[in-house]
Amino acid sequence: MRSRKMKRSSTRFGTIAWTMVFTLAATLVVLNFSSGEKKLDEQIKREYSVQDAQYQQALWWPR
């Protein structure tokens, strides 16, 4: 009778532990997708076009 009680107790503990793990994982997934990045409403002003020589110089400038 004692071993049956031990099995039930360990099974209950395992169920509680797995429930906690899955709840934590689900919470982290939801927080990861819901916090998101801030959205910018301001448009960036273009100073020169892609074909402009100044753009080409800035693009290929050695770093």
C-alpha positions as CSV (number, residue, x, y, z in Angstrom):
1,M,0.0,0.0,0.0
2,R,2.9,2.3,0.8
3,S,4.5,1.9,-2.7
4,R,1.2,2.8,-4.3
5,K,1.0,6.0,-2.3
6,M,4.6,6.8,-3.3
7,K,3.9,6.3,-7.0
8,R,0.8,8.5,-6.8
9,S,2.8,11.2,-5.0
10,S,5.6,11.1,-7.5
11,T,3.2,11.1,-10.4
12,R,1.4,14.1,-9.0
13,F,4.7,15.9,-8.4
14,G,5.8,15.2,-12.0
15,T,2.5,16.5,-13.3
16,I,2.8,19.7,-11.3
17,A,6.4,20.2,-12.5
18,W,5.6,19.6,-16.2
19,T,2.6,22.0,-15.9
20,M,4.9,24.7,-14.4
21,V,7.5,24.2,-17.2
22,F,4.9,24.4,-20.0
23,T,3.2,27.4,-18.4
24,L,6.6,29.2,-18.2
25,A,7.4,28.3,-21.8
26,A,4.0,29.5,-23.0
27,T,4.4,32.8,-21.1
28,L,7.8,33.4,-22.6
29,V,6.5,32.8,-26.1
30,V,3.6,35.1,-25.7
31,L,5.8,37.9,-24.2
32,N,8.3,37.5,-27.0
33,F,5.7,38.0,-29.7
34,S,3.6,40.6,-27.9
35,S,6.3,43.1,-26.8
36,G,7.4,43.8,-30.4
37,E,9.5,46.7,-31.6
38,K,8.4,50.3,-31.6
39,K,7.1,51.5,-34.9
40,L,8.4,54.7,-36.4
41,D,5.9,57.1,-37.9
42,E,8.5,59.6,-39.2
43,Q,9.6,59.3,-42.8
44,I,13.3,59.6,-43.5
45,K,14.2,62.4,-45.8
46,R,16.3,61.3,-48.8
47,E,19.2,63.5,-49.4
48,Y,20.2,62.0,-52.8
49,S,19.1,59.3,-55.1
50,V,20.7,55.9,-55.6
51,Q,22.2,57.0,-58.9
52,D,23.8,60.0,-57.4
53,A,27.7,60.0,-57.2
54,Q,27.5,61.0,-53.5
55,Y,25.5,57.9,-52.7
56,Q,28.0,55.7,-54.6
57,Q,30.9,57.3,-52.6
58,A,29.1,56.7,-49.3
59,L,28.3,53.1,-50.3
60,W,31.8,52.1,-51.3
61,W,33.7,54.1,-48.7
62,P,36.3,51.9,-47.0
63,R,35.7,51.2,-43.4
